[in-house]
Amino acid sequence: MPSHAGIRRAATPFVGRDADLAQLELVARRAFTERRPQLVTIIAPAGTGKSRLVEEFLLRLPGLGEKAAVAIAQCLPYGSAVTYLPLRGLVSGIFGGRDDESLLRRIESMLLEAGHETADATRIASLVGATLGRSSEVEERERDEFFGAWRVLIEAMATTRQLVLVFEDLHWASGSLLDLVDHVTLPRTRAPLLMIALGRPELLDRRPTWGAARRN
């Protein structure tokens, strides 16, 4: 599985952010060694280097120990028109850029390896697949089913190896996608999982209690 999808090495040196990097590295070590999921939210105006900071942190991940898998969900300005489409970046980042059918087979196989029964693995993979762009299918079902399926999937991915999930430009996410991210950042299991959310201050205008009651 790809381990560092979406990481770019900038041409210019990265200086003046040692304290921020040290803080991210400390949280990552805690998540990985204690197997306790952690959520880091970076809020700052546009152009202040949020993405550059995370890129540098991801490049330093190999120095933190065991090789981690990295997946990035990029939210878009027209998020309400593609409610869950950014989640495709998470599965393609972990399983590779493949067609839906191949992705679902790999998801189902991974769930089986994580100990799920065949029927459950098939059902969860189907629910996840329904959020990879076929939004009309999502609207016809209970939202809780989809949220539960994504949480199970993320937990299963984190039980097989260290996992870093990055949500870029979360301020652009639809309300439903924010609800889903909020849901999956409360895992019920012990796992080496680090979630990083990047957003502008308007994210807190929309969700003043974002990140409350979590390991932050």
C-alpha positions as CSV (number, residue, x, y, z in Angstrom):
1,M,0.0,0.0,0.0
2,P,1.3,3.5,-0.7
3,S,2.6,5.1,2.4
4,H,3.0,8.7,1.6
5,A,0.4,9.6,-1.0
6,G,0.1,13.3,-1.8
7,I,3.4,14.5,-0.2
8,R,5.3,17.1,-2.1
9,R,8.9,18.2,-1.3
10,A,9.1,22.0,-1.6
11,A,12.0,23.6,-3.5
12,T,12.6,26.2,-0.8
13,P,14.0,25.4,2.7
14,F,11.5,25.2,5.6
15,V,12.6,27.5,8.4
16,G,11.1,29.1,11.5
17,R,8.6,26.4,12.4
18,D,10.6,24.1,14.6
19,A,8.3,24.4,17.6
20,D,5.2,23.6,15.5
21,L,7.0,20.6,14.0
22,A,8.1,19.4,17.4
23,Q,4.5,19.6,18.6
24,L,3.2,17.5,15.7
25,E,5.9,15.0,16.2
26,L,5.2,14.7,19.9
27,V,1.5,14.1,19.2
28,A,2.3,11.5,16.5
29,R,4.6,9.6,18.9
30,R,1.9,9.5,21.5
31,A,-0.7,8.2,19.0
32,F,1.7,5.6,17.7
33,T,3.4,4.3,20.8
34,E,0.3,4.5,23.1
35,R,-2.1,3.3,20.3
36,R,-4.4,6.2,21.2
37,P,-6.0,8.1,18.4
38,Q,-5.2,11.8,18.3
39,L,-6.8,14.7,16.5
40,V,-4.8,17.8,15.6
41,T,-6.6,20.8,14.1
42,I,-4.6,23.6,12.5
43,I,-6.6,26.8,12.1
44,A,-5.0,29.8,10.4
45,P,-5.8,32.3,7.5
46,A,-5.0,31.5,3.9
47,G,-1.4,31.7,2.9
48,T,0.1,31.2,6.4
49,G,1.7,27.8,5.6
50,K,-0.7,25.2,7.0
51,S,-0.2,22.8,4.2
52,R,3.6,23.4,4.0
53,L,3.9,22.6,7.7
54,V,2.0,19.3,7.3
55,E,4.0,18.4,4.2
56,E,7.3,18.9,6.2
57,F,5.9,16.9,9.1
58,L,4.9,14.0,6.8
59,L,8.4,14.0,5.2
60,R,9.8,13.5,8.8
61,L,7.4,10.6,9.6
62,P,9.9,7.8,8.8
63,G,12.1,9.2,11.6
64,L,9.3,8.5,14.2
65,G,9.6,4.7,13.9
66,E,7.5,2.2,12.1
67,K,6.4,3.2,8.5
68,A,3.1,4.9,8.5
69,A,0.4,5.0,5.9
70,V,-0.8,8.5,4.9
71,A,-4.0,9.5,3.2
72,I,-5.3,12.9,2.3
73,A,-8.8,14.1,1.8
74,Q,-8.9,17.5,-0.1
75,C,-12.1,19.5,0.4
76,L,-13.2,21.8,-2.4
77,P,-14.9,25.2,-2.5
78,Y,-18.0,23.6,-4.0
79,G,-18.2,21.0,-1.3
80,S,-22.0,21.0,-1.0
81,A,-22.2,19.7,-4.6
82,V,-19.9,16.8,-3.9
83,T,-20.7,16.0,-0.3
84,Y,-18.5,13.0,0.4
85,L,-16.2,13.0,-2.7
86,P,-13.1,14.1,-0.7
87,L,-13.3,10.8,1.1
88,R,-12.2,9.1,-2.2
89,G,-8.7,10.6,-1.4
90,L,-8.6,8.6,1.8
91,V,-9.2,5.2,0.2
92,S,-7.2,5.9,-2.9
93,G,-4.3,7.1,-0.8
94,I,-4.3,3.9,1.2
95,F,-5.2,1.4,-1.5
96,G,-4.0,3.2,-4.6
97,G,-5.8,5.1,-7.4
98,R,-8.0,2.3,-8.7
99,D,-11.6,2.1,-10.1
100,D,-14.5,1.7,-7.6
101,E,-14.8,-2.1,-8.1
102,S,-11.2,-2.7,-7.3
103,L,-11.2,-0.3,-4.4
104,L,-14.2,-2.1,-2.9
105,R,-12.6,-5.5,-3.3
106,R,-9.5,-4.3,-1.5
107,I,-11.6,-2.7,1.3
108,E,-13.5,-5.9,1.8
109,S,-10.3,-7.9,1.9
110,M,-8.7,-5.6,4.4
111,L,-11.8,-5.8,6.6
112,L,-11.6,-9.6,6.5
113,E,-8.0,-9.5,7.5
114,A,-8.9,-7.2,10.4
115,G,-11.3,-10.0,11.7
116,H,-14.7,-9.0,10.3
117,E,-17.1,-11.6,9.2
118,T,-17.6,-11.9,5.4
119,A,-21.2,-10.6,5.5
120,D,-20.1,-7.6,7.6
121,A,-17.1,-6.9,5.4
122,T,-19.3,-6.9,2.3
123,R,-21.9,-4.6,3.8
124,I,-19.3,-2.1,5.1
125,A,-17.5,-2.0,1.8
126,S,-20.8,-1.4,0.0
127,L,-21.7,1.5,2.3
128,V,-18.2,3.0,1.9
129,G,-18.5,2.6,-1.9
130,A,-21.7,4.5,-1.9
131,T,-19.9,7.6,-0.7
132,L,-17.2,7.6,-3.3
133,G,-19.0,9.9,-5.7
134,R,-22.5,8.3,-6.0
135,S,-24.2,10.9,-3.8
136,S,-27.7,10.1,-4.8
137,E,-27.3,6.6,-3.4
138,V,-26.1,8.1,-0.1
139,E,-29.2,10.3,0.3
140,E,-31.5,7.3,0.1
141,R,-30.1,5.5,3.2
142,E,-29.8,6.3,6.8
143,R,-26.8,8.6,7.4
144,D,-25.8,6.8,10.6
145,E,-25.1,3.6,8.5
146,F,-22.6,5.4,6.4
147,F,-21.0,7.2,9.3
148,G,-20.7,3.8,11.1
149,A,-19.2,2.1,8.1
150,W,-16.5,4.8,7.7
151,R,-15.6,4.6,11.4
152,V,-15.2,0.8,11.2
153,L,-13.1,1.2,8.0
154,I,-10.7,3.7,9.6
155,E,-10.4,1.7,12.7
156,A,-9.6,-1.4,10.7
157,M,-7.0,0.4,8.7
158,A,-5.4,1.7,11.9
159,T,-5.2,-1.7,13.4
160,T,-3.0,-3.1,10.7
161,R,-0.4,-0.2,10.7
162,Q,0.2,3.3,11.9
163,L,-2.1,5.6,10.1
164,V,-2.2,9.4,9.4
165,L,-5.3,11.0,7.9
166,V,-5.2,14.6,6.7
167,F,-8.3,16.6,5.9
168,E,-7.3,19.7,3.9
169,D,-9.4,22.9,3.7
170,L,-12.0,21.5,6.0
171,H,-13.7,24.9,6.1
172,W,-15.0,24.1,2.6
173,A,-16.5,20.8,3.6
174,S,-20.2,20.3,3.5
175,G,-22.1,20.1,6.7
176,S,-22.7,16.4,6.2
177,L,-18.9,15.8,5.7
178,L,-18.1,17.8,8.8
179,D,-20.5,15.6,10.7
180,L,-18.9,12.5,9.3
181,V,-15.3,13.6,10.2
182,D,-16.6,14.6,13.6
183,H,-18.0,11.0,14.0
184,V,-14.9,9.1,12.8
185,T,-12.6,11.2,15.1
186,L,-14.2,9.4,18.1
187,P,-12.9,5.9,17.5
188,R,-13.9,3.2,20.0
189,T,-10.7,1.3,19.7
190,R,-7.1,1.7,20.6
191,A,-5.1,2.2,17.4
192,P,-2.0,4.1,16.2
193,L,-4.1,6.8,14.4
194,L,-3.3,10.5,13.9
195,M,-5.8,12.8,12.2
196,I,-4.8,16.3,11.1
197,A,-7.5,18.8,10.1
198,L,-6.5,22.0,8.3
199,G,-8.9,24.9,8.0
200,R,-9.4,28.7,8.0
201,P,-10.9,30.5,11.0
202,E,-14.4,30.3,9.4
203,L,-14.4,26.6,10.3
204,L,-14.8,27.7,13.9
205,D,-17.5,30.1,12.9
206,R,-19.4,27.2,11.6
207,R,-18.4,24.7,14.3
208,P,-17.5,26.7,17.5
209,T,-17.1,23.4,19.5
210,W,-14.9,21.7,16.9
211,G,-12.6,19.2,18.5
212,A,-14.2,19.3,21.9
213,A,-14.1,16.2,24.1
214,R,-11.3,14.6,22.0
215,R,-7.7,13.9,22.5
216,N,-6.5,17.2,20.8
